[in-house]
Amino acid sequence: MKDNENGFTIVELMLYIVISSIILLSIYSFINSGFLNYQLGSNKIKIQRDIYLSEEIIKNALRDVTKLKIDTFGECDSCTDKLKFIKENDNFYLSLNGSKKTNNIFSNIEIEILKKNILKFKFDINNYDNYEMNLLLNNFEFESGVGSSIETSSGNLEILYD
């Protein structure tokens, strides 16, 4: 009988399948890891963008106020503008004069009166480091309440100003 050496044996085919599977799984793992890192980076960029945007909106809106009231939806008859942190799906977003400006990234916001003309904003941000900013009010001083703070744990937070 003559041996036919033109084909592959079953052992060679099984070895080929195992090696090919290992290579394909390695490639898939590498691509999937890159995709997950891209998503994580994109989410961090969105959060950083919303933090920066919030900081700029707050600074521009409140830096030169002459009248100011911070409340959980109070009224200020002489105030013309409103800056709100509105709760939606267990998180807050920033709204300026009725227009939504950021995504729902804040889990809690606290505003503290540090000195007569300095406000401290503390932002608790989901899945991210917390963020703090101090704001110097150029044309306004609190007559009382230095050291007191208001936070959003009770609901929405509104800053009325003019």
Secondary structure, DSSP 4 states (H G I P E B T S, - for coil): -----SS--HHHHHHHHHHHHHHHHHHHHHHHHHHHHHHHHHHHHHHHHHHHHHHHHHHHHHTT-SSEEEESS---TT--EEEEEEEETTEEEEEETTEE-S-S-EEEEEEEEEETTEEEEEEEETTS--EEEEEE-SS---SS-TT-EEEGGGS-EEEEE-
